[in-house]
Amino acid sequence: MKLTPGTAIGRVLVVSLLLVHMIKKYKLLIFFLKGKLLAQIPETPSCLQWWRDDENMILVGGENSFLASYDLRTGKEASRYRFKCGKILSFDFFINNTSFMSSCDQVNRQSAEHNLIVWDVRTAAKISNQIFHERYTCPHLRVHPSGTNILAQTTGNYIARFSTQKPFRLDKFVRYQNHTVNEYPVGFDISRDGQFVVSGSSNGSVVCYKHNNGNYMRTISLSVTNESDSCVDVQCHPVMPSMVAISNWAGNVYIIS
């Protein structure tokens, strides 16, 4: 099923996000439905997520190494995670709620030391050394529901798996690699029962893997007419693991089962 503008798919979100230009700086304004300003963020945002254990806290990543958490009750910055690492591409919280991993675009021939970093949520301390030794950026991260590992989409056309325990080692025996990325911000998701990994692909298809061993299961092709049909995000249904929502580069949303 393809969703077009105006399609009703459920209740309207209680929070709306607006991007505005103000004094040559981009700011993310977060409004409650009644119009109350909750937070104002002085950087171009690239990703945002609620804290796992506190609905009043959000984590925001953006350009110029901007990575900070905000308390929506006060509208003030609670913590700033400081490290020169370029644009923040993605992050996800570990199940223990005390740390999270972020990815950035600062990768070159000399160094990939900081493309993945683990942070302490409360103290904002960097608690990892070099995690990923390949010189690829990781446009999307997702922690497994069990909390034992975290998966990272790479521009090397595969998803890598890392432990969520220090020193956050790469699993060299499991790799999910039957899709393509080709510099697109291709996303993926893990089914809520933790059994399956479903990834988008730059060729306009969706690819499913078994989580435990990385085995390829199947590919579902969508209608592809040009490169704008690249599947760039995937979301598994929270109750029905066989149902998946997909969005492509052109802004279309599909539901497959």
C-alpha positions as CSV (number, residue, x, y, z in Angstrom):
1,M,0.0,0.0,0.0
2,K,1.3,3.4,-0.9
3,L,0.5,6.4,1.3
4,T,0.0,9.7,-0.4
5,P,-0.4,13.2,1.2
6,G,-3.7,13.4,3.0
7,T,-3.8,9.6,3.8
8,A,-5.1,9.1,7.4
9,I,-2.9,6.6,9.2
10,G,-3.8,7.2,12.8
11,R,-3.8,10.0,15.4
12,V,-1.9,13.2,14.8
13,L,1.5,13.4,16.6
14,V,1.3,15.6,19.7
15,V,4.6,17.3,18.9
16,S,5.3,19.2,15.7
17,L,8.8,20.2,14.4
18,L,9.5,23.4,12.5
19,L,12.6,24.6,10.8
20,V,13.0,28.3,10.5
21,H,15.7,30.7,9.4
22,M,16.6,33.3,11.9
23,I,19.6,35.7,11.8
24,K,21.5,33.5,9.4
25,K,21.2,30.5,11.8
26,Y,18.9,27.5,11.6
27,K,17.0,26.7,14.7
28,L,14.8,23.8,15.5
29,L,11.7,24.9,17.3
30,I,9.7,22.3,19.1
31,F,6.1,23.2,19.9
32,F,3.4,21.6,22.0
33,L,0.0,21.5,20.3
34,K,-1.2,24.6,22.0
35,G,1.7,26.5,20.6
36,K,4.0,26.6,23.7
37,L,7.6,26.8,22.8
38,L,9.5,24.0,24.6
39,A,13.0,24.3,23.2
40,Q,15.1,26.4,20.8
41,I,18.2,24.7,19.3
42,P,20.9,26.9,17.8
43,E,22.1,24.5,15.1
44,T,20.9,22.8,11.9
45,P,19.5,19.5,13.2
46,S,20.1,16.2,11.5
47,C,18.6,13.7,14.0
48,L,16.5,13.8,17.1
49,Q,15.3,11.1,19.6
50,W,13.6,10.9,22.9
51,W,15.5,9.5,25.9
52,R,14.5,5.9,26.6
53,D,13.7,6.5,30.2
54,D,12.5,10.2,30.3
55,E,9.8,11.6,28.0
56,N,10.8,15.1,29.0
57,M,14.3,14.8,27.6
58,I,15.4,14.8,23.9
59,L,18.8,14.2,22.2
60,V,19.6,16.3,19.2
61,G,22.4,15.9,16.7
62,G,23.3,18.4,13.9
63,E,26.0,20.1,11.9
64,N,29.4,21.1,13.2
65,S,29.6,18.3,15.8
66,F,26.5,19.6,17.5
67,L,25.2,16.9,20.0
68,A,23.2,17.9,23.0
69,S,20.3,16.9,25.2
70,Y,17.5,19.2,26.2
71,D,15.0,19.3,29.1
72,L,11.6,20.2,27.6
73,R,10.3,21.2,31.0
74,T,12.8,24.1,31.2
75,G,13.6,24.5,27.5
76,K,17.3,24.5,28.4
77,E,20.3,22.5,27.3
78,A,20.9,19.7,29.9
79,S,24.2,18.2,28.5
80,R,26.5,18.9,25.6
81,Y,28.5,16.0,24.2
82,R,31.7,17.7,22.9
83,F,34.0,16.2,20.4
84,K,35.1,17.4,16.9
85,C,33.6,14.8,14.7
86,G,31.7,16.6,11.9
87,K,27.9,16.2,11.2
88,I,26.0,13.8,13.5
89,L,24.3,11.2,11.3
90,S,22.5,9.0,13.8
91,F,22.4,7.7,17.3
92,D,20.6,5.2,19.5
93,F,20.3,4.6,23.3
94,F,21.5,1.4,24.8
95,I,18.9,-0.5,26.8
96,N,20.6,0.3,30.1
97,N,19.7,4.0,29.6
98,T,23.1,5.1,30.8
99,S,24.9,5.4,27.4
100,F,24.3,5.8,23.7
101,M,26.3,5.4,20.4
102,S,26.5,8.2,17.8
103,S,27.8,8.2,14.2
104,C,29.3,11.1,12.3
105,D,30.5,11.9,8.8
106,Q,34.2,12.6,9.7
107,V,35.9,9.8,7.9
108,N,38.9,10.1,5.6
109,R,41.8,8.1,4.3
110,Q,43.9,8.8,7.4
111,S,41.3,8.2,10.1
112,A,38.0,6.6,10.9
113,E,38.6,6.8,14.6
114,H,35.6,8.8,15.5
115,N,32.9,7.6,13.1
116,L,31.3,5.7,16.0
117,I,31.5,7.0,19.6
118,V,29.8,5.8,22.8
119,W,28.8,8.5,25.3
120,D,27.7,8.5,29.0
121,V,24.2,10.0,28.9
122,R,24.3,11.9,32.1
123,T,27.9,13.0,32.4
124,A,28.4,13.6,28.6
125,A,31.8,11.8,28.8
126,K,33.1,9.9,25.8
127,I,33.6,6.3,27.0
128,S,34.9,4.6,23.9
129,N,38.1,4.3,22.0
130,Q,38.2,3.5,18.3
131,I,35.3,1.1,17.6
132,F,35.1,0.8,13.8
133,H,38.3,0.5,11.8
134,E,36.7,0.6,8.3
135,R,36.7,4.0,6.6
136,Y,32.9,4.0,6.1
137,T,30.3,6.4,7.5
138,C,27.4,4.9,9.3
139,P,24.1,6.7,8.4
140,H,21.9,4.7,10.7
141,L,22.2,2.9,14.1
142,R,19.8,0.6,15.9
143,V,20.1,-1.2,19.2
144,H,18.8,-4.8,19.3
145,P,15.7,-5.2,21.6
146,S,17.8,-7.6,23.7
147,G,20.3,-4.9,24.4
148,T,23.2,-7.2,23.7
149,N,24.3,-5.6,20.4
150,I,23.9,-2.5,18.2
151,L,23.8,-2.6,14.4
152,A,25.3,0.1,12.1
153,Q,24.4,0.6,8.5
154,T,27.6,1.4,6.5
155,T,28.4,3.0,3.2
156,G,30.3,-0.2,2.4
157,N,27.0,-1.8,1.5
158,Y,26.5,-3.9,4.6
159,I,25.3,-3.6,8.2
160,A,27.9,-4.3,10.9
161,R,27.1,-5.6,14.4
162,F,28.9,-4.4,17.6
163,S,28.6,-5.5,21.2
164,T,27.0,-3.0,23.6
165,Q,29.6,-3.9,26.3
166,K,33.0,-2.4,26.5
167,P,35.1,-2.3,24.4
168,F,32.2,-2.5,22.0
169,R,33.8,-5.0,19.7
170,L,32.8,-5.6,16.1
171,D,31.3,-9.0,15.5
172,K,33.5,-10.3,12.7
173,F,31.4,-13.4,12.1
174,V,28.0,-11.7,11.4
175,R,27.4,-9.2,8.5
176,Y,24.2,-8.3,6.8
177,Q,25.2,-7.7,3.1
178,N,22.7,-8.2,0.3
179,H,21.6,-4.6,-0.2
180,T,23.3,-1.4,-1.5
181,V,23.7,2.0,0.1
182,N,25.7,4.1,-2.5
183,E,26.0,7.2,-0.4
184,Y,22.3,7.4,0.4
185,P,21.2,7.6,4.1
186,V,19.7,4.1,3.9
187,G,18.0,3.1,7.1
188,F,16.9,-0.2,8.6
189,D,15.0,-1.6,11.5
190,I,14.9,-4.7,13.8
191,S,11.6,-6.5,14.4
192,R,10.3,-6.1,17.9
193,D,10.8,-9.8,18.6
194,G,14.5,-9.3,17.6
195,Q,14.5,-12.1,15.0
196,F,14.7,-10.1,11.8
197,V,16.7,-7.2,10.4
198,V,14.9,-5.3,7.5
199,S,17.0,-2.9,5.5
200,G,16.2,-0.4,2.7
201,S,18.4,-0.4,-0.4
202,S,19.5,2.2,-2.9
203,N,18.2,0.1,-5.7
204,G,14.6,0.5,-4.6
205,S,14.1,-2.7,-2.7
206,V,13.8,-4.0,0.9
207,V,16.0,-6.8,2.1
208,C,15.3,-9.1,5.1
209,Y,17.9,-11.0,7.2
210,K,18.0,-13.2,10.2
211,H,19.4,-11.3,13.1
212,N,21.2,-14.1,14.9
213,N,23.5,-15.2,12.0
214,G,23.1,-12.5,9.3
215,N,21.6,-15.0,6.8
216,Y,19.8,-13.4,3.8
217,M,16.1,-14.3,3.7
218,R,14.4,-12.4,0.9
219,T,14.2,-9.2,-1.2
220,I,11.0,-7.3,-1.9
221,S,11.3,-5.0,-4.9
222,L,9.2,-1.8,-5.1
223,S,8.4,0.1,-8.3
224,V,11.6,1.7,-9.4
225,T,11.7,4.3,-12.2
226,N,14.7,6.4,-11.2
227,E,17.3,6.9,-8.4
228,S,14.8,8.9,-6.3
229,D,13.0,5.6,-5.6
230,S,15.9,4.5,-3.3
231,C,14.5,3.1,-0.1
232,V,16.0,5.2,2.6
233,D,14.1,4.3,5.8
234,V,12.3,1.3,7.2
235,Q,10.1,0.9,10.3
236,C,8.8,-2.4,11.6
237,H,5.3,-2.6,13.0
238,P,5.4,-2.7,16.9
239,V,3.0,-5.6,17.1
240,M,2.9,-7.4,13.8
241,P,6.5,-8.3,12.7
242,S,5.5,-9.1,9.2
243,M,4.3,-5.5,8.5
244,V,6.8,-2.9,7.5
245,A,6.6,0.8,6.6
246,I,9.1,2.1,4.0
247,S,9.9,5.5,2.7
248,N,11.9,6.4,-0.4
249,W,14.1,9.3,-1.5
250,A,11.2,10.8,-3.4
251,G,9.1,11.1,-0.2
252,N,6.7,8.3,-0.8
253,V,5.6,5.9,2.0
254,Y,4.7,2.3,1.5
255,I,3.2,-0.4,3.7
256,I,4.2,-4.0,2.9
257,S,3.3,-7.3,4.6
